[in-house]
């Protein structure tokens, strides 16, 4: 995207900065250079429409999902100070970069709308940051605190609000729902994350697609660019590379849907003992192309 700035530039400037006022010295000048062309290009993704066809056939479409990914990396970095400690001995606290007001200023300046929606828990809108285990194992998930606001770009979800919840173990298990790997995410302070940029070189990692989730009056559309059936394909041999992996098949259909909706598992899977025979299975899991059946969208 050639609009005078890009999000990778902002991310790397924030990563290298040792000053005390990154908002004034880095962010504001970057926003001043992100003129209407940049904001307008981002707005192209606000509706689930024809622009996605460009993603497969035209450079502009591919570059837009890469730019959204890079901008999401900026958000991930800025949100670290709103997250619980990692629990790792000697792990330093992240230096506060921006206040919540400054964080919101960045993204509202780019055309996004903030939300908290702290009343009813909704996995489309809310990321579980901490779990308080209720005594009643059947107690439903309820929000007790909003740690950071979420952001929408039109109908496109850009970032979920981070929430602390209380729930029974049948709905969300402490240590799993808030500490198991979070997919489609580059970085969290308090839990492992998995996205498709990890393990690639300094340039290649930025050619990672942003996950596209849309909310409209007709319903939610999750991971709309996914092209692999979440329950596998009966037309392919079970061991075909485009079918479900052995680890994916050990997850129940409910587990897989839970992971797609919440971007993590909420409870220890029933096949945990079998999965333990594949060390590192959580990082090897590849839900990034999962697609729900049309009847569930």
Secondary structure, 3 states (H helix, E strand, C coil): CCCCCCHHHHHHHHHHCCCCCHHHHHHHHHHHHCCHHHHHHHHHHHCCCCHHHHHHHCHHHHHHHHHHHHHHHHHHHHCHHHCCCCCCCCCCCCCCCCCHHHHHHHHHCCCCEEECCCCCCCCCCEEEEEEEECCCCCCCCEEEEEEECEEEECCEEEECEEEEEEECCCCCCCCCCCCCCEECCCCCCCCCEECCCCCCCCCHHHCCCCCCCEEECCEEECCCCCCEECCCCCCCCCCCCCCCCHHHHHCCHHHHHHHHHHCCCCCCCCCHHHHCCCCCHHHHCCHHHEECCHHHC
